[in-house]
Amino acid sequence: MIKRTPLNEESLIEYLIGALFVYCNGSWVYLSYKTPMIVLLILSLILFLIYNYKKNNELTTPNGIIIFLALFPVLCCLVNIDNNANFVSVANISTTYLLLGCLPLNRLKSLLNKYANIIYFLAVITIILNTTFLLFPSLLSFIPLTLQTVFVLDGYGFYNLFIFTVRGSGGLRAQSIFWEPGAWAFNQAFAAFWMLYINKDTKRFPIMLISMFLTFSTTGIALIVLLLLNSFIFSKDKKYKRSIGRTVVIIGALLSVAIVYVNANFNIDILQLLNDQLFGKFTGAESTALSYQQRTEATAKAFSIALANPVFGIGKMNEDNTLFVTSSISEVCYQLGLIYLVTYIIVFRRIFKPLGLVLSIAFCMIMINGEAYSFMILSSLILIYGAKLYMAIEPSPPKIMYPQPVEV
């Protein structure tokens, strides 16, 4: 388990940067003030680089993988300059990758750790407030209602507490500060992985497990199942297995009691809701099948474009002309081509290597297929961290020096 260290100036600054990263990764605030948030993100990264260099004399040169990831989108736009190329978006992607690439490996790891801790903090808040508003929905009337129709066609807006939001259209699915439950699940899945496999922290995992359940996300549940499978099947640490096993049994029992209570007192069939949200999209449930059909059609169209333009795709385009997709895989393949997509997946997977080859590939593919988050800040952090891990020199094991016989 990771040791807790006192909060010093450096950690505080990293937490502030981490909080900005979290809010720039698909929150309602980000969607409402997208351009200012992006500008603030870039400026913060520049200032953090300057601070880190003056404080620790740490500054690295982006390696070849990072340079390719940063500059190839520019080349794709130049090749497809007649296709309403979005050079502003490309400049944002390239600048973010290069700035992150200037940070040393240990600093990126520390930022990712702060990111995971903030997601945990939001999960605690979400469990408390989501449960409260489910039990006492009238309390929502005390929260300001913000209308939002810029990106999500939700004319009801959302109730905004800044550290917690509820969509005005209703529903039981938790989404924390994010614009929809799937985005929240994406962030939680990363945090859960980081806690279990990087920090070896099993004590905070129950919170992530409960929070993920309240999200009712197919992607989120699939990713949690993979983490648990890896823990039970491949881990050789018996103490760790017992800890995870106890957690699953206790949380399962508590959730079962909660489901029975809610069903009996509020006439809400949680099991039916779970079935509709998790499996209904595959079996034709009225509430989710249309969404699933639209996603598969958009994915098919994206790959059709990619196969017709395999090397450079059709470039990053203005939002008005962009194909609406809900998967990072689809987003990358049709805009930047299949070569970039393969590179992206290989580099993205590197951070999940502790899961083993098969499960890390599965975890990576499910995660990037769940949301169109390929160029958002968390995906960028994972990508650049993975690129640096590939180029990092593994320290050689120390040589054992045996005593030599002394000639008499």
Order of alpha helices (4+ residues) and beta strands (2+ residues): alpha-alpha-alpha-alpha-alpha-alpha-beta-beta-beta-alpha-alpha-alpha-alpha-alpha-alpha-alpha-alpha-alpha
